[in-house]
Amino acid sequence: MNRQQEKYKFSQYNVIHKDGDLQYIWNTYSNALLVLDKNEQEYIRTFTGIDDNSNSFNLLKANGFIVYEHLDEFGRVCMEEKQA
């Protein structure tokens, strides 16, 4: 399966906070925090689960906000805890 066929989802560890026109997204797993501009807010609102190779997709994926659809995020945390 090539990169463009892989399905994605938003991480279950994302926390979104709105403050007026500003919107913040924090991923509690990666500890990444972004201030979303209007384009990124719209991208999140309309996300289809497909890698469109856009700047927004690449930014969100690189920071852990978007993960592979089949990823068991909780299982990943449990495995990391066992290895620590």
Phi, psi and omega in degrees: 000128180276169185304322184285341180271341181295139178265150182231164176216166173282142179298142176288351181262013176278139174235125180249135179230130176255140177221090186067234178278346181276146176225132180247146173230131181235133175254115185286346176278307182275344184066020177280144179226129178231145167264122185270129173280176184300323178296317179291324176298316179294322178299315179296318181298327186248014184303132184258354181088010182245140175286107179261006179058026177279163176300320180297313179301310183298321178295313182293320179291316181300333182259007174086007180281332175242132180229166176300141184302324184275357182292127174271093186295320180293319177300322178298316179297315180299317179296320179294323179294321179295326183278344183281000000 
